Amino acid sequence: MIFIGRHRIFGLVLGGLLAVVLVGCAAQAPAGGGATDTSGNKHYRIGVTVYGQGNFITQGQEGMMAYAKANNIDLLWNAANNDVNTQASQMEQLIAAGVDAIIIVPVQYDSLSTQIQNAKDKGIPVIAVNTTVKNTDLLTSSVQPDDVAAGEGTAEIMAKYLNGTGNVVILQCVLGSSYELARTKGMETVLAKYPNIKVLTKGEAANNGRAEGATRMKNWLTAFPQIDGVVSCGDDPGLGALQAIKEAGKKIPITAVDGVQDGMLAIKSGDFVGTMLQHGRMELGTGVAVAKLILDKKPYEKLYTYKMKPITKDNVDQYMEHVVTKKDDFLKILPGLIDQNLKSGDISNENL
């Protein structure tokens, strides 16, 4: 993976698997303590392993890189392609590389306990961001969205759009992940409150991808003669469902979660009814900031909660600027904004 621009970024292979992205320009730090550059500033290496490299994670990577560049931090970036064993191996290699901290976006809820314990034994803090693990006691800190509320929000948008009546399908993300479990719970809780809304079925879009969402939707369009709405766990699966719906010559409303660029554009075009904004640049960037607090031995919380905002045609233009049309300007203010938000406690605030 190569990025062109002001960042000094290069790839390195450790044990044949570890893809490394470095942001910054100071000398490499020893494990656990960081190094000090010629200006007297602390310099850290922070390892990252994420479940995959879809739209949301790519957006989040931009936020992490922006914060890292502004704060003299090198990021060692890895994507696990939604494979638990790959992610476990990446963690072990980051530990062996002697990084100062590790940020994880886990593939599955019930995973990585051994690796997190190994990191803890080496004095390396582990911060879970966006998704989490079952054994949260092992984590040093965590930055997590309120995924139950996100599922409730997207289901509520659909229920109101349908005036409380209709047949809907629930398109799930990667089964077994913490966010899928929470979002599905939120969706089902809200839809159960509407006696005239029938949930025809639910099913996974593996890898949280568009292709998988399209395949799942094609099967449902064949199986069910009347589908009045699609409630999706994520924008990307929902966009895949949209493709299948259009290919079938139909128009079915869709709601989702994440607020990625194409999801926003789908709201503007009328193809999506709404989504819940989880701004990856904000959320994942905050993970790097929390890691820095820990390494700087400053006060930090065990859990930071990111609260998503509903986006519909009424307010989509407002959020398009930060996510799409003026994202480069937003990235310039992002490091200061994240630091401000950590002090205020509202980590989803986007106003500097």
N, C-alpha and C positions, 0 to 999 in steps of 0.2 A: 504494500500500500504506500503510495507516494503522494505527498501534498506539496504543491508549489506555492511559495509565498515567503513571508518573513520568518516563518518557523524553521528551525533547524531540525529536520526529521529524517530519520533513517531506519532501516530494518536490520535486525540482528537475529540470528537463529541460535537459541540455546537448546541443546539436546535435540535439534531437528524440529522443534515444535513451537518455540516461544517467539512470537512476532512482537517486536519492540518498537514503539514510537516514542521518541524523545522530544520534549519541548523545553527549551531553555538553552543556556550557554555556559553554565558553570561546570566545574569538574565533578566527576561522579562521586557520590557519597558512600561512606561505609555503611554497613547494615545498621539500622536502628537509630542512628544519631544525627544523620545529615552531615553536610560539610559546610564550610563557610567560605564564600567567595572573597575576592579582593576588596570588595566594598564592605565586608563584614556582615553580609546578609546570609541567612541560612539557606541552604540548597538541599532539596529532598528528591529522592527517586520514589515514585509511588507506582506500584503495579496495579494493573486493571485487568479483570477478566469479566466479559459480558456474555450473555447467553447467545447472542447472534448479532448480525449487522444489518438490521432493517432500518426503515426511515427514522423511527423514534430514537434508536440507539445512535445512528449517524448524527442526528441532531444533537443528542446528548454529548457525543464526542466533541462537537464544536464548542459546547459550553465548557467542558472539562479542559480543553486545550486553551481556551481563552483565559480561564482562571489560572491555569498552570503557568502560562507565559507571563502573566502579570505578577506572579508570585515566586518566580525562580524555582520552578518545579519541573522535573522530567517525568513524563508519563510513559510507562511500559504497557502498551496496549495489546490486548488479546481478545479474540472473539471465538466462542466455543462451538458455533454452528449448532446450537441447541442439543449438544451432546454432553451428558453428565460426566462421562469418563474423560472427555477432552478437557472439560473445565477443571476437573480434579487434578489432571496432569499439569495444566497451566499454573494452577495455584502452587503445586509442589515446586515447579521450576522458578516461580517468582520468589518463593521462600529461599530456595537454593541460591538465587541471584543476590540475596541479601538486601532486598528493597526495604525502605523505611516504613512503608505501610502498604496495605492491599485493599483495593476497592473491588467488591464483587457485585455483579448483577446476576444472581443465580439462575441456572436453567430450571432447577426443581426445588421445591420447598424442602423436601426430605433429602438433602444432599450436603456434601462438603464439610460435615462435622469433623472428620478426621483431619482434613487439611487446615481447617480453622484452628483446631487444637494445636496442630503442629506449628502454625504461625504464632499462636499465643505463647507456646513453649520457647520460641525464639525471640520473644519480645516484640513481635511485629503486630501492630494493631490492624484489625480487619473491620472494614466499614461496609455494610450492605446498603446498596442504593437501588431504589425502584422495585426490586423484588427482594424477598428475604428467605431465611432458612428456618427450619423447625427449631433448632437449638439456638435461640437468640441469646442465651446467656453467654455463649462463647464470643459473641460480637462485642467489639469495643464501642461501636455506635452504629446508628442506622438512620438513613434518610428514606422515608417511605411515603408513598401516596396513600390517601384514604381510599383504597380501591373498593371497599364496600359502598361508600358514598358515591363513588364514580359509577358503579353499576346501577345503583338506585337512580342516579341522575339521568343516565342515558335511557333507562326504562321509563322514567317519568315523562321525558320528552316525547317518547313514542306513544305512551298511553294517552297523553293529552292530545297529540296529533290525531289519533284514531278516535277521539271522543269516547274512550273507554270501551270500545267494541272492535273485535277483529281477531284474526288468526295470525299469530306471530311465530317466528323461529328465533332461537338464540344461537348465535354463532360464537363459539368459545375460542379462546386462545390456547396456548400450549397447556394441555391437561397436566395437572399436578403442580403447576407453578403457583406461587403464592398469590400473584395478581389475578390469575384465572379463577382460582377458588373464591377469592373475595368478590370479584366483579360479578361472577355468576350468582353468588349468594345475593348480592344486592339487586340484580336484575329480577331474580325469581321472587324475592321478597316483595318488591313493588308490584310486579305483574299479578301476583296472587291477590292483591287488594282490589283488583278489577274483575268482578265475576263474569263479565261479558268478553273478556280477553282470554283466548285459549292459546296456550303454548303448544304448538303442534309437535315440536321436537327441539332438541339441542344437539350440537355436535362440534367437534374440534376442527379448527383450521390449523393443521400441524405447522410448526415453525412460525406461527403467527403471520403467515404470508398471504399475499394476494392470490397466487396460483392455487393454494390450498382452499382459500375462501371461495374462489370461482368454482372449483371442483365440487365442493360441498353444496354450494347453491344450485348448481346444475342438477345434482341428484335430488335435491328437495323440490325443485320446480317440476321434476318428473313425478315425484312421489305424492305431492299435494296439489290438488287442483286450485286451491284458493289460499294464497299467502298474502296477508295484508300489511305485513311489516317485518323488517329484519332488525333485530337488536344485536349489535356486534360488540364483542369484547375489545376490539381494537379497530382503528381506522383502516389498517392494511387489509385484514380479512374482509372488512365491510366494502372496501374498494374492489376486492376480488369478486364479492357477491354482486356488486353493481355491474361489473363486466358481464357476468353470466346473465343477469336480469336483462341487460340491454341486448345481448345476443339473442335472447328468447323473445325479444320484441315486447317486453313488458315494462311497466313502471311501478316499482314497489318502494315505499319509503324506507330509509335506513337511518338508524342512529348508531353511534359508536363512541369510542373513548380514545383520546390521545391528542387530537388537534394538530396532526402533522400537516404539512403544506397541502398535499393533495386532498386531505380531508376537509381543510378549510375551503379549498377551491370547489369541492363537491357541494358544500353548503351554499356557496355563492351561486352555483349553477342550478341549485334546486334538487340535485341528485341525493344529497343527504339532508335529512331534516335537522340534525344537530349532532354535536359531539361534546365530550367533556375535555377541556383543555388540560393536558399534562405536558407542560413545556419542558422538553427534554434538556434544553440548554440550561434552564434554571435548576432543575432537579439534580441532574448528574453533576453539574458544575458545583452545586452545594456540597456534594459528596467530597470533592477535592478540598473545598474550604474546611469541612469538618475534619478531614484527615490532617490538614495543616494546623488546626487548633490543637489537636491531640499531640502532634509532634512538637509543637511550640510549647507544650505543657500549659496551655491556657484552659479555662473552664469550658466544658462542653456538655451537651445533653446525651443521654443514652439513646433517645429517639427524637427525631425531627419529623414532623408530619406535613406533607405537601397536600394542600386541599385544592382539588380541581374545580374549575369554573365551567358552567354550562355555556356552550356556544351555539347560537341559532342564527338565522338570517338577520335578526334584529341587532346583533352585536358583533358579527363576524368581521366587519371591516376594522373595528377597533383592535382586534387581536391579530389581524393579518399583518400589520406593520411589524410587530415584534417577531412573528414567526416566519414571515415570508418577505414582504416588500421592502422592509428596512432592517432586515436581520443583521446586516453587517454593522449598522449603527448601533443596534442593540447589543451586539457582542462587545463593542467598545466600552459600554457602560456596565456590562455584566459583572466583572469582578467587584467593582465598588458596590453594585446593587446587592450582590450575594452577601458581602460583608455587612452591609446595612441591615439586610433581612435577618441575618443570624443574631444580630443585636436586638432587633424588634420582636423576633419570634414568628413573624409571618413570612415563611420562606417561599411562598408563591407570589408575593407582591412583585409587580413589574414596574413600579414607579419609583425612580430614583429621587 
